[in-house]
Amino acid sequence: ACSLLFLPFDLMLANVLLTLPQPPTITHQSPKDFIIDPRENILIYCEAKGKPHPSFSWTRNGTHFDVEKDSKVLMKPSSGTLVIDISGEKAEAYEGIYQCTARNEHGTAVSNNIFIRQSRSPLWSKERKEAIMVQVGVSLVLQCRPPAGLPPPIIFWMDNNFQRLPQNTRVSQALNGDLYFSNVLLDDTRNDYICYARFPHTQTIQQKQPITVKVLDMDAINETVADMYNYTNNLFVGEYSPSGERRPSFMAPLGQSSTQMALRGGVLELECIAEGLPTPEVSWYKESGDLPSSRMSFHNFQKTLKIADVMEADAGDYRCTAKNSLGSAHHTIKVNVKAAPFWISAPRNLILAPEETGILTCRVSGDPKPQIAWSVNGVPIKDSPKDTSRKVEDDTVILSDVQTGSSAVYQCNASNEFGYLLANAFVNVLGESLETQPLNLPFRIRILSQ
C-alpha cells in the first residue's frame, strides 16, 4: 500500500514570503563600544537585507555624515560598511558616535549607536622616587598608579632583569595594581621594584621609575634615626619601636564595611588585603546564602573572590575574615546588583494582510527599570505623522485595520543608566490578502511504501 505525503503548508508559505517585497533588516553591525587601533584602517560594519535591496547612509554625532565628500572614507558596494583610511591622518579625527541607516521603499532600519574611540597608551608622568625606609615587620604599600589608558592597561611588577617579582600570601598585587606587603622582611630590601603597564591594543609596555625599599632592623634604626631629621629625601615608614607580632587588620578595604555594585551578566571581583604578623590567611563566606560554587573562584592567594555571570541572587553581604595566631579581623562588603536592559521578548517582524491587526511587543527588564521609546522608520513616533490605526501602550504597539502602503520598520529602544537595547521589527502589509492571492505553488508529493 502507498500513502501520499504533502509538504507542510507553513513551509510552502515561507517560500512564498521570501519572494515578497520586504522592508530592511540589519543583519550585521559593529559593537556598540568600538575601540580602534590607531595604526590600522577603521572598519565599521553595517549589513542589511530587504527587497528591494536597501540603500545606506550614516550619521556621525547626530548629523549626516557625507561619505562621498571624504576621500578617506569608502562605503563597500551593496553594503553600508565603511572603510576609513587613516594613513597620513590621525585616527582621533574619526572618533564619535556613528549610526547606520538602511532604507528601501518599504521602510527604514537603523543600527545601534556605534561609539568609535581610539585606543590610547599615554606616557607615565615624570616623577622622582625617593628611597623608602621601613622597619622590619611593618606593612607597606608600593603604589603603581599608571596613566589612564583606553582600554585600561594590564599591570605587573618586575625587577631590573625583567623577572616577575615573587608574590605569595605575604606580598601580592591588588586589583588596582599596587603592591601590598602584609609585613616586610629584611630580604625585601632592593632598589628595583618596577611597575609595568601593558596597553593591549597598541601592544606597548611602559614602566614606572624604579622604587627603592630599605628594610631596617632595630639596630640599624638606632644608628640612622638622627639622619632622618637631617635628610628629608628619604621616606620612613613605621614606628621606631620594636615591631612584634600583631593581630590582623585590613589594608584594603578600610573600615569594617564597604559597598560594591555589580552588573547582571558581568564579573564581580571582591578583594580583602590584610596586614599582620604572622601573615594572615583570608577566607570568605556569604551571609544569608551560599557562595555560587559553579561560578566562583579565588585568586591572589584567597584575597580576591571572583564571581562570573553575575545574577540578581548574588546581591547580599559578603564577609572576608583575616586570621593569624593572635586573632582575626572581619570586613563586610555589601553587594548591590544592577542590570542594563535585557530582553524578555524582542519585537518580531509582522506580515499582515490589509485590514488585519498586528501587535509589536518590546518586553525588557533591568534595574533601574528601562525607559522604552518607539520610533518608526528611524523617527520617534511622537514626531512622526499621526496614524489613527496605531496605538502605543508603553512596551506595545497595536496596529489595527492596516492598509496597503503602510509597511514600515519600527524601532524599540530600551535604556537605563547602564546601557540600552535597540531592536528593529518590520511590519510588511501585503498588496492583497493572502486569502485572495493565488499561491501558485507546486505541491511536491512523495510516495511512501508500507
TORKOL-4160 file (C-alpha; in steps of 0.2 Angstrom, whole numbers, padded with zeros to 4 digits, m for minus):
450
<pt num="1" X="0000" Y="0000" Z="0000"/>
<pt num="2" X="0006" Y="0018" Z="m0003"/>
<pt num="3" X="0001" Y="0034" Z="0005"/>
<pt num="4" X="0004" Y="0052" Z="m0001"/>
<pt num="5" X="0014" Y="0065" Z="0010"/>
<pt num="6" X="0011" Y="0083" Z="0006"/>
<pt num="7" X="0024" Y="0096" Z="0012"/>
<pt num="8" X="0018" Y="0107" Z="0026"/>
<pt num="9" X="0008" Y="0122" Z="0021"/>
<pt num="10" X="0019" Y="0133" Z="0033"/>
<pt num="11" X="0035" Y="0128" Z="0023"/>
<pt num="12" X="0027" Y="0132" Z="0006"/>
<pt num="13" X="0021" Y="0149" Z="0014"/>
<pt num="14" X="0038" Y="0153" Z="0020"/>
<pt num="15" X="0045" Y="0150" Z="0002"/>
<pt num="16" X="0032" Y="0162" Z="m0005"/>
<pt num="17" X="0036" Y="0175" Z="0008"/>
<pt num="18" X="0054" Y="0175" Z="0003"/>
<pt num="19" X="0048" Y="0182" Z="m0014"/>
<pt num="20" X="0038" Y="0196" Z="m0007"/>
<pt num="21" X="0043" Y="0214" Z="m0005"/>
<pt num="22" X="0052" Y="0217" Z="0012"/>
<pt num="23" X="0057" Y="0231" Z="0022"/>
<pt num="24" X="0076" Y="0232" Z="0028"/>
<pt num="25" X="0083" Y="0221" Z="0042"/>
<pt num="26" X="0100" Y="0224" Z="0049"/>
<pt num="27" X="0110" Y="0208" Z="0048"/>
<pt num="28" X="0127" Y="0213" Z="0055"/>
<pt num="29" X="0135" Y="0228" Z="0063"/>
<pt num="30" X="0150" Y="0233" Z="0074"/>
<pt num="31" X="0149" Y="0233" Z="0093"/>
<pt num="32" X="0141" Y="0247" Z="0102"/>
<pt num="33" X="0158" Y="0252" Z="0110"/>
<pt num="34" X="0172" Y="0250" Z="0097"/>
<pt num="35" X="0190" Y="0254" Z="0102"/>
<pt num="36" X="0201" Y="0255" Z="0087"/>
<pt num="37" X="0219" Y="0253" Z="0084"/>
<pt num="38" X="0226" Y="0270" Z="0078"/>
<pt num="39" X="0239" Y="0260" Z="0067"/>
<pt num="40" X="0225" Y="0251" Z="0056"/>
<pt num="41" X="0211" Y="0257" Z="0045"/>
<pt num="42" X="0194" Y="0259" Z="0053"/>
<pt num="43" X="0181" Y="0246" Z="0048"/>
<pt num="44" X="0163" Y="0250" Z="0054"/>
<pt num="45" X="0151" Y="0236" Z="0049"/>
<pt num="46" X="0133" Y="0238" Z="0043"/>
<pt num="47" X="0125" Y="0225" Z="0033"/>
<pt num="48" X="0106" Y="0223" Z="0029"/>
<pt num="49" X="0094" Y="0214" Z="0018"/>
<pt num="50" X="0077" Y="0218" Z="0011"/>
<pt num="51" X="0068" Y="0218" Z="m0006"/>
<pt num="52" X="0072" Y="0228" Z="m0015"/>
<pt num="53" X="0090" Y="0229" Z="m0008"/>
<pt num="54" X="0092" Y="0244" Z="0004"/>
<pt num="55" X="0102" Y="0259" Z="0001"/>
<pt num="56" X="0113" Y="0265" Z="0016"/>
<pt num="57" X="0118" Y="0281" Z="0024"/>
<pt num="58" X="0127" Y="0286" Z="0040"/>
<pt num="59" X="0126" Y="0299" Z="0054"/>
<pt num="60" X="0140" Y="0305" Z="0065"/>
<pt num="61" X="0137" Y="0313" Z="0081"/>
<pt num="62" X="0119" Y="0315" Z="0076"/>
<pt num="63" X="0122" Y="0324" Z="0060"/>
<pt num="64" X="0123" Y="0317" Z="0042"/>
<pt num="65" X="0140" Y="0310" Z="0038"/>
<pt num="66" X="0143" Y="0313" Z="0019"/>
<pt num="67" X="0154" Y="0299" Z="0014"/>
<pt num="68" X="0156" Y="0304" Z="m0004"/>
<pt num="69" X="0164" Y="0321" Z="0002"/>
<pt num="70" X="0178" Y="0312" Z="0012"/>
<pt num="71" X="0191" Y="0305" Z="0001"/>
<pt num="72" X="0197" Y="0294" Z="0015"/>
<pt num="73" X="0181" Y="0285" Z="0018"/>
<pt num="74" X="0174" Y="0272" Z="0007"/>
<pt num="75" X="0157" Y="0263" Z="0008"/>
<pt num="76" X="0158" Y="0245" Z="0001"/>
<pt num="77" X="0147" Y="0241" Z="m0014"/>
<pt num="78" X="0129" Y="0235" Z="m0010"/>
<pt num="79" X="0133" Y="0237" Z="0009"/>
<pt num="80" X="0134" Y="0250" Z="0022"/>
<pt num="81" X="0151" Y="0245" Z="0029"/>
<pt num="82" X="0163" Y="0259" Z="0030"/>
<pt num="83" X="0182" Y="0258" Z="0027"/>
<pt num="84" X="0191" Y="0273" Z="0033"/>
<pt num="85" X="0209" Y="0275" Z="0028"/>
<pt num="86" X="0219" Y="0284" Z="0042"/>
<pt num="87" X="0236" Y="0283" Z="0033"/>
<pt num="88" X="0243" Y="0301" Z="0035"/>
<pt num="89" X="0228" Y="0305" Z="0046"/>
<pt num="90" X="0225" Y="0305" Z="0065"/>
<pt num="91" X="0213" Y="0291" Z="0070"/>
<pt num="92" X="0206" Y="0303" Z="0083"/>
<pt num="93" X="0199" Y="0314" Z="0069"/>
<pt num="94" X="0186" Y="0300" Z="0066"/>
<pt num="95" X="0181" Y="0297" Z="0084"/>
<pt num="96" X="0162" Y="0299" Z="0088"/>
<pt num="97" X="0146" Y="0291" Z="0088"/>
<pt num="98" X="0141" Y="0283" Z="0071"/>
<pt num="99" X="0124" Y="0276" Z="0066"/>
<pt num="100" X="0119" Y="0267" Z="0050"/>
<pt num="101" X="0103" Y="0268" Z="0041"/>
<pt num="102" X="0096" Y="0255" Z="0029"/>
<pt num="103" X="0081" Y="0260" Z="0018"/>
<pt num="104" X="0070" Y="0255" Z="0004"/>
<pt num="105" X="0053" Y="0260" Z="m0002"/>
<pt num="106" X="0045" Y="0249" Z="0012"/>
<pt num="107" X="0054" Y="0256" Z="0027"/>
<pt num="108" X="0070" Y="0261" Z="0036"/>
<pt num="109" X="0080" Y="0251" Z="0049"/>
<pt num="110" X="0094" Y="0259" Z="0059"/>
<pt num="111" X="0109" Y="0251" Z="0068"/>
<pt num="112" X="0115" Y="0253" Z="0086"/>
<pt num="113" X="0124" Y="0269" Z="0090"/>
<pt num="114" X="0142" Y="0264" Z="0087"/>
<pt num="115" X="0154" Y="0273" Z="0098"/>
<pt num="116" X="0171" Y="0274" Z="0090"/>
<pt num="117" X="0186" Y="0278" Z="0101"/>
<pt num="118" X="0205" Y="0277" Z="0098"/>
<pt num="119" X="0215" Y="0266" Z="0109"/>
<pt num="120" X="0227" Y="0276" Z="0120"/>
<pt num="121" X="0243" Y="0272" Z="0129"/>
<pt num="122" X="0248" Y="0289" Z="0137"/>
<pt num="123" X="0266" Y="0291" Z="0144"/>
<pt num="124" X="0269" Y="0290" Z="0163"/>
<pt num="125" X="0272" Y="0307" Z="0171"/>
<pt num="126" X="0289" Y="0311" Z="0176"/>
<pt num="127" X="0292" Y="0309" Z="0194"/>
<pt num="128" X="0307" Y="0307" Z="0206"/>
<pt num="129" X="0306" Y="0292" Z="0218"/>
<pt num="130" X="0314" Y="0293" Z="0234"/>
<pt num="131" X="0320" Y="0278" Z="0244"/>
<pt num="132" X="0308" Y="0271" Z="0256"/>
<pt num="133" X="0315" Y="0266" Z="0273"/>
<pt num="134" X="0304" Y="0254" Z="0283"/>
<pt num="135" X="0305" Y="0245" Z="0299"/>
<pt num="136" X="0306" Y="0226" Z="0298"/>
<pt num="137" X="0289" Y="0218" Z="0302"/>
<pt num="138" X="0278" Y="0233" Z="0297"/>
<pt num="139" X="0266" Y="0233" Z="0282"/>
<pt num="140" X="0269" Y="0243" Z="0266"/>
<pt num="141" X="0261" Y="0248" Z="0250"/>
<pt num="142" X="0270" Y="0252" Z="0234"/>
<pt num="143" X="0259" Y="0262" Z="0223"/>
<pt num="144" X="0259" Y="0259" Z="0204"/>
<pt num="145" X="0245" Y="0272" Z="0198"/>
<pt num="146" X="0248" Y="0270" Z="0179"/>
<pt num="147" X="0241" Y="0283" Z="0167"/>
<pt num="148" X="0223" Y="0280" Z="0162"/>
<pt num="149" X="0223" Y="0271" Z="0145"/>
<pt num="150" X="0210" Y="0265" Z="0134"/>
<pt num="151" X="0206" Y="0251" Z="0137"/>
<pt num="152" X="0214" Y="0251" Z="0154"/>
<pt num="153" X="0232" Y="0243" Z="0155"/>
<pt num="154" X="0237" Y="0227" Z="0162"/>
<pt num="155" X="0248" Y="0229" Z="0177"/>
<pt num="156" X="0263" Y="0218" Z="0183"/>
<pt num="157" X="0278" Y="0221" Z="0194"/>
<pt num="158" X="0296" Y="0216" Z="0188"/>
<pt num="159" X="0314" Y="0219" Z="0193"/>
<pt num="160" X="0328" Y="0226" Z="0183"/>
<pt num="161" X="0331" Y="0209" Z="0174"/>
<pt num="162" X="0313" Y="0209" Z="0168"/>
<pt num="163" X="0309" Y="0195" Z="0180"/>
<pt num="164" X="0292" Y="0195" Z="0189"/>
<pt num="165" X="0294" Y="0199" Z="0207"/>
<pt num="166" X="0288" Y="0184" Z="0218"/>
<pt num="167" X="0271" Y="0185" Z="0226"/>
<pt num="168" X="0263" Y="0175" Z="0240"/>
<pt num="169" X="0251" Y="0177" Z="0254"/>
<pt num="170" X="0263" Y="0190" Z="0262"/>
<pt num="171" X="0266" Y="0200" Z="0246"/>
<pt num="172" X="0254" Y="0202" Z="0232"/>
<pt num="173" X="0247" Y="0214" Z="0219"/>
<pt num="174" X="0230" Y="0222" Z="0222"/>
<pt num="175" X="0217" Y="0224" Z="0209"/>
<pt num="176" X="0222" Y="0242" Z="0207"/>
<pt num="177" X="0240" Y="0237" Z="0203"/>
<pt num="178" X="0248" Y="0242" Z="0220"/>
<pt num="179" X="0260" Y="0230" Z="0228"/>
<pt num="180" X="0255" Y="0226" Z="0246"/>
<pt num="181" X="0266" Y="0219" Z="0260"/>
<pt num="182" X="0257" Y="0212" Z="0275"/>
<pt num="183" X="0273" Y="0213" Z="0284"/>
<pt num="184" X="0291" Y="0216" Z="0277"/>
<pt num="185" X="0307" Y="0206" Z="0279"/>
<pt num="186" X="0325" Y="0211" Z="0278"/>
<pt num="187" X="0325" Y="0201" Z="0262"/>
<pt num="188" X="0313" Y="0214" Z="0254"/>
<pt num="189" X="0327" Y="0227" Z="0253"/>
<pt num="190" X="0330" Y="0231" Z="0235"/>
<pt num="191" X="0331" Y="0245" Z="0223"/>
<pt num="192" X="0322" Y="0238" Z="0208"/>
<pt num="193" X="0303" Y="0237" Z="0212"/>
<pt num="194" X="0297" Y="0242" Z="0195"/>
<pt num="195" X="0278" Y="0243" Z="0190"/>
<pt num="196" X="0275" Y="0240" Z="0171"/>
<pt num="197" X="0259" Y="0244" Z="0162"/>
<pt num="198" X="0255" Y="0234" Z="0146"/>
<pt num="199" X="0242" Y="0243" Z="0134"/>
<pt num="200" X="0234" Y="0228" Z="0125"/>
<pt num="201" X="0228" Y="0237" Z="0109"/>
<pt num="202" X="0245" Y="0245" Z="0104"/>
<pt num="203" X="0255" Y="0231" Z="0112"/>
<pt num="204" X="0266" Y="0244" Z="0121"/>
<pt num="205" X="0274" Y="0242" Z="0138"/>
<pt num="206" X="0278" Y="0257" Z="0149"/>
<pt num="207" X="0287" Y="0256" Z="0166"/>
<pt num="208" X="0287" Y="0267" Z="0181"/>
<pt num="209" X="0303" Y="0274" Z="0189"/>
<pt num="210" X="0311" Y="0260" Z="0200"/>
<pt num="211" X="0306" Y="0261" Z="0218"/>
<pt num="212" X="0320" Y="0258" Z="0232"/>
<pt num="213" X="0315" Y="0250" Z="0248"/>
<pt num="214" X="0327" Y="0248" Z="0263"/>
<pt num="215" X="0321" Y="0237" Z="0277"/>
<pt num="216" X="0329" Y="0241" Z="0293"/>
<pt num="217" X="0331" Y="0231" Z="0309"/>
<pt num="218" X="0331" Y="0240" Z="0326"/>
<pt num="219" X="0350" Y="0241" Z="0327"/>
<pt num="220" X="0350" Y="0250" Z="0310"/>
<pt num="221" X="0336" Y="0261" Z="0315"/>
<pt num="222" X="0345" Y="0267" Z="0331"/>
<pt num="223" X="0360" Y="0271" Z="0320"/>
<pt num="224" X="0350" Y="0281" Z="0307"/>
<pt num="225" X="0336" Y="0289" Z="0317"/>
<pt num="226" X="0346" Y="0305" Z="0319"/>
<pt num="227" X="0349" Y="0305" Z="0300"/>
<pt num="228" X="0330" Y="0305" Z="0297"/>
<pt num="229" X="0330" Y="0323" Z="0304"/>
<pt num="230" X="0344" Y="0329" Z="0293"/>
<pt num="231" X="0340" Y="0320" Z="0276"/>
<pt num="232" X="0322" Y="0323" Z="0271"/>
<pt num="233" X="0324" Y="0315" Z="0254"/>
<pt num="234" X="0320" Y="0298" Z="0262"/>
<pt num="235" X="0303" Y="0292" Z="0267"/>
<pt num="236" X="0302" Y="0282" Z="0283"/>
<pt num="237" X="0288" Y="0270" Z="0286"/>
<pt num="238" X="0284" Y="0263" Z="0303"/>
<pt num="239" X="0286" Y="0267" Z="0321"/>
<pt num="240" X="0303" Y="0267" Z="0329"/>
<pt num="241" X="0299" Y="0254" Z="0342"/>
<pt num="242" X="0302" Y="0236" Z="0340"/>
<pt num="243" X="0289" Y="0228" Z="0328"/>
<pt num="244" X="0282" Y="0212" Z="0337"/>
<pt num="245" X="0268" Y="0200" Z="0332"/>
<pt num="246" X="0251" Y="0208" Z="0330"/>
<pt num="247" X="0233" Y="0203" Z="0325"/>
<pt num="248" X="0227" Y="0206" Z="0308"/>
<pt num="249" X="0219" Y="0222" Z="0302"/>
<pt num="250" X="0213" Y="0227" Z="0284"/>
<pt num="251" X="0223" Y="0237" Z="0272"/>
<pt num="252" X="0210" Y="0237" Z="0259"/>
<pt num="253" X="0196" Y="0240" Z="0260"/>
<pt num="254" X="0197" Y="0251" Z="0276"/>
<pt num="255" X="0185" Y="0250" Z="0290"/>
<pt num="256" X="0173" Y="0237" Z="0295"/>
<pt num="257" X="0161" Y="0238" Z="0280"/>
<pt num="258" X="0160" Y="0244" Z="0262"/>
<pt num="259" X="0148" Y="0243" Z="0247"/>
<pt num="260" X="0151" Y="0237" Z="0229"/>
<pt num="261" X="0140" Y="0237" Z="0214"/>
<pt num="262" X="0140" Y="0223" Z="0200"/>
<pt num="263" X="0130" Y="0222" Z="0184"/>
<pt num="264" X="0120" Y="0207" Z="0179"/>
<pt num="265" X="0130" Y="0196" Z="0167"/>
<pt num="266" X="0146" Y="0204" Z="0172"/>
<pt num="267" X="0160" Y="0199" Z="0183"/>
<pt num="268" X="0161" Y="0203" Z="0202"/>
<pt num="269" X="0178" Y="0204" Z="0210"/>
<pt num="270" X="0179" Y="0207" Z="0229"/>
<pt num="271" X="0195" Y="0210" Z="0237"/>
<pt num="272" X="0202" Y="0210" Z="0255"/>
<pt num="273" X="0220" Y="0213" Z="0259"/>
<pt num="274" X="0226" Y="0212" Z="0277"/>
<pt num="275" X="0242" Y="0216" Z="0287"/>
<pt num="276" X="0248" Y="0207" Z="0302"/>
<pt num="277" X="0262" Y="0196" Z="0309"/>
<pt num="278" X="0262" Y="0182" Z="0307"/>
<pt num="279" X="0255" Y="0184" Z="0289"/>
<pt num="280" X="0236" Y="0182" Z="0290"/>
<pt num="281" X="0226" Y="0170" Z="0280"/>
<pt num="282" X="0210" Y="0176" Z="0271"/>
<pt num="283" X="0193" Y="0167" Z="0270"/>
<pt num="284" X="0176" Y="0171" Z="0263"/>
<pt num="285" X="0158" Y="0167" Z="0266"/>
<pt num="286" X="0141" Y="0175" Z="0261"/>
<pt num="287" X="0129" Y="0180" Z="0275"/>
<pt num="288" X="0111" Y="0173" Z="0272"/>
<pt num="289" X="0116" Y="0162" Z="0257"/>
<pt num="290" X="0129" Y="0151" Z="0249"/>
<pt num="291" X="0143" Y="0156" Z="0238"/>
<pt num="292" X="0139" Y="0151" Z="0220"/>
<pt num="293" X="0152" Y="0137" Z="0218"/>
<pt num="294" X="0149" Y="0134" Z="0200"/>
<pt num="295" X="0153" Y="0152" Z="0195"/>
<pt num="296" X="0166" Y="0157" Z="0208"/>
<pt num="297" X="0184" Y="0156" Z="0210"/>
<pt num="298" X="0198" Y="0163" Z="0222"/>
<pt num="299" X="0213" Y="0172" Z="0216"/>
<pt num="300" X="0228" Y="0181" Z="0223"/>
<pt num="301" X="0230" Y="0169" Z="0237"/>
<pt num="302" X="0212" Y="0169" Z="0243"/>
<pt num="303" X="0212" Y="0188" Z="0244"/>
<pt num="304" X="0201" Y="0190" Z="0229"/>
<pt num="305" X="0184" Y="0182" Z="0226"/>
<pt num="306" X="0178" Y="0182" Z="0208"/>
<pt num="307" X="0160" Y="0178" Z="0203"/>
<pt num="308" X="0157" Y="0176" Z="0184"/>
<pt num="309" X="0140" Y="0179" Z="0175"/>
<pt num="310" X="0133" Y="0189" Z="0190"/>
<pt num="311" X="0114" Y="0186" Z="0194"/>
<pt num="312" X="0102" Y="0195" Z="0205"/>
<pt num="313" X="0104" Y="0182" Z="0218"/>
<pt num="314" X="0122" Y="0187" Z="0220"/>
<pt num="315" X="0117" Y="0203" Z="0229"/>
<pt num="316" X="0120" Y="0202" Z="0248"/>
<pt num="317" X="0133" Y="0204" Z="0261"/>
<pt num="318" X="0150" Y="0195" Z="0259"/>
<pt num="319" X="0161" Y="0194" Z="0274"/>
<pt num="320" X="0180" Y="0191" Z="0272"/>
<pt num="321" X="0190" Y="0186" Z="0288"/>
<pt num="322" X="0209" Y="0188" Z="0290"/>
<pt num="323" X="0216" Y="0177" Z="0304"/>
<pt num="324" X="0233" Y="0173" Z="0312"/>
<pt num="325" X="0238" Y="0165" Z="0328"/>
<pt num="326" X="0234" Y="0181" Z="0338"/>
<pt num="327" X="0217" Y="0184" Z="0332"/>
<pt num="328" X="0206" Y="0189" Z="0317"/>
<pt num="329" X="0198" Y="0204" Z="0308"/>
<pt num="330" X="0182" Y="0205" Z="0298"/>
<pt num="331" X="0176" Y="0216" Z="0284"/>
<pt num="332" X="0158" Y="0215" Z="0276"/>
<pt num="333" X="0156" Y="0220" Z="0258"/>
<pt num="334" X="0138" Y="0224" Z="0253"/>
<pt num="335" X="0135" Y="0220" Z="0235"/>
<pt num="336" X="0121" Y="0228" Z="0225"/>
<pt num="337" X="0117" Y="0220" Z="0208"/>
<pt num="338" X="0110" Y="0231" Z="0195"/>
<pt num="339" X="0106" Y="0227" Z="0177"/>
<pt num="340" X="0107" Y="0235" Z="0160"/>
<pt num="341" X="0092" Y="0232" Z="0149"/>
<pt num="342" X="0090" Y="0214" Z="0144"/>
<pt num="343" X="0077" Y="0206" Z="0133"/>
<pt num="344" X="0062" Y="0196" Z="0139"/>
<pt num="345" X="0054" Y="0196" Z="0122"/>
<pt num="346" X="0061" Y="0207" Z="0107"/>
<pt num="347" X="0048" Y="0213" Z="0094"/>
<pt num="348" X="0046" Y="0201" Z="0080"/>
<pt num="349" X="0043" Y="0205" Z="0061"/>
<pt num="350" X="0025" Y="0205" Z="0056"/>
<pt num="351" X="0017" Y="0201" Z="0039"/>
<pt num="352" X="m0001" Y="0207" Z="0038"/>
<pt num="353" X="m0014" Y="0207" Z="0025"/>
<pt num="354" X="m0025" Y="0223" Z="0023"/>
<pt num="355" X="m0037" Y="0226" Z="0037"/>
<pt num="356" X="m0028" Y="0214" Z="0049"/>
<pt num="357" X="m0022" Y="0218" Z="0066"/>
<pt num="358" X="m0005" Y="0216" Z="0072"/>
<pt num="359" X="0004" Y="0219" Z="0089"/>
<pt num="360" X="0023" Y="0223" Z="0092"/>
<pt num="361" X="0029" Y="0219" Z="0109"/>
<pt num="362" X="0046" Y="0225" Z="0117"/>
<pt num="363" X="0047" Y="0216" Z="0133"/>
<pt num="364" X="0063" Y="0221" Z="0143"/>
<pt num="365" X="0069" Y="0221" Z="0161"/>
<pt num="366" X="0083" Y="0229" Z="0170"/>
<pt num="367" X="0087" Y="0239" Z="0186"/>
<pt num="368" X="0083" Y="0253" Z="0186"/>
<pt num="369" X="0068" Y="0249" Z="0176"/>
<pt num="370" X="0072" Y="0254" Z="0157"/>
<pt num="371" X="0063" Y="0268" Z="0148"/>
<pt num="372" X="0055" Y="0262" Z="0132"/>
<pt num="373" X="0054" Y="0273" Z="0117"/>
<pt num="374" X="0047" Y="0269" Z="0100"/>
<pt num="375" X="0052" Y="0275" Z="0083"/>
<pt num="376" X="0045" Y="0271" Z="0065"/>
<pt num="377" X="0057" Y="0272" Z="0050"/>
<pt num="378" X="0070" Y="0279" Z="0062"/>
<pt num="379" X="0059" Y="0294" Z="0068"/>
<pt num="380" X="0052" Y="0295" Z="0085"/>
<pt num="381" X="0033" Y="0290" Z="0084"/>
<pt num="382" X="0029" Y="0306" Z="0094"/>
<pt num="383" X="0037" Y="0316" Z="0079"/>
<pt num="384" X="0030" Y="0306" Z="0065"/>
<pt num="385" X="0014" Y="0309" Z="0056"/>
<pt num="386" X="m0001" Y="0304" Z="0066"/>
<pt num="387" X="m0008" Y="0287" Z="0061"/>
<pt num="388" X="m0025" Y="0283" Z="0068"/>
<pt num="389" X="m0023" Y="0264" Z="0066"/>
<pt num="390" X="m0008" Y="0264" Z="0078"/>
<pt num="391" X="m0009" Y="0264" Z="0097"/>
<pt num="392" X="0006" Y="0264" Z="0108"/>
<pt num="393" X="0005" Y="0257" Z="0126"/>
<pt num="394" X="0022" Y="0258" Z="0134"/>
<pt num="395" X="0030" Y="0242" Z="0128"/>
<pt num="396" X="0017" Y="0238" Z="0115"/>
<pt num="397" X="0012" Y="0245" Z="0098"/>
<pt num="398" X="m0005" Y="0239" Z="0092"/>
<pt num="399" X="m0009" Y="0241" Z="0073"/>
<pt num="400" X="m0027" Y="0240" Z="0069"/>
<pt num="401" X="m0035" Y="0239" Z="0052"/>
<pt num="402" X="m0019" Y="0241" Z="0042"/>
<pt num="403" X="m0019" Y="0247" Z="0025"/>
<pt num="404" X="m0009" Y="0244" Z="0009"/>
<pt num="405" X="0006" Y="0255" Z="0008"/>
<pt num="406" X="0008" Y="0256" Z="0027"/>
<pt num="407" X="0023" Y="0245" Z="0028"/>
<pt num="408" X="0037" Y="0252" Z="0039"/>
<pt num="409" X="0051" Y="0247" Z="0051"/>
<pt num="410" X="0048" Y="0250" Z="0069"/>
<pt num="411" X="0062" Y="0253" Z="0082"/>
<pt num="412" X="0061" Y="0249" Z="0101"/>
<pt num="413" X="0074" Y="0257" Z="0111"/>
<pt num="414" X="0075" Y="0252" Z="0130"/>
<pt num="415" X="0088" Y="0261" Z="0140"/>
<pt num="416" X="0093" Y="0265" Z="0158"/>
<pt num="417" X="0109" Y="0272" Z="0166"/>
<pt num="418" X="0119" Y="0256" Z="0162"/>
<pt num="419" X="0115" Y="0254" Z="0144"/>
<pt num="420" X="0102" Y="0252" Z="0130"/>
<pt num="421" X="0095" Y="0239" Z="0118"/>
<pt num="422" X="0089" Y="0243" Z="0101"/>
<pt num="423" X="0078" Y="0232" Z="0090"/>
<pt num="424" X="0071" Y="0234" Z="0073"/>
<pt num="425" X="0055" Y="0225" Z="0068"/>
<pt num="426" X="0047" Y="0227" Z="0051"/>
<pt num="427" X="0028" Y="0227" Z="0048"/>
<pt num="428" X="0025" Y="0221" Z="0030"/>
<pt num="429" X="0007" Y="0225" Z="0024"/>
<pt num="430" X="0004" Y="0214" Z="0008"/>
<pt num="431" X="m0004" Y="0222" Z="m0008"/>
<pt num="432" X="m0018" Y="0210" Z="m0006"/>
<pt num="433" X="m0025" Y="0197" Z="0007"/>
<pt num="434" X="m0017" Y="0180" Z="0007"/>
<pt num="435" X="m0034" Y="0173" Z="0006"/>
<pt num="436" X="m0037" Y="0181" Z="m0011"/>
<pt num="437" X="m0019" Y="0180" Z="m0018"/>
<pt num="438" X="m0016" Y="0164" Z="m0028"/>
<pt num="439" X="m0001" Y="0155" Z="m0021"/>
<pt num="440" X="0003" Y="0145" Z="m0037"/>
<pt num="441" X="0014" Y="0133" Z="m0028"/>
<pt num="442" X="0019" Y="0117" Z="m0035"/>
<pt num="443" X="0014" Y="0103" Z="m0022"/>
<pt num="444" X="0028" Y="0090" Z="m0020"/>
<pt num="445" X="0022" Y="0073" Z="m0017"/>
<pt num="446" X="0032" Y="0059" Z="m0010"/>
<pt num="447" X="0025" Y="0041" Z="m0011"/>
<pt num="448" X="0029" Y="0031" Z="0004"/>
<pt num="449" X="0028" Y="0012" Z="0003"/>
<pt num="450" X="0021" Y="0002" Z="0018"/>
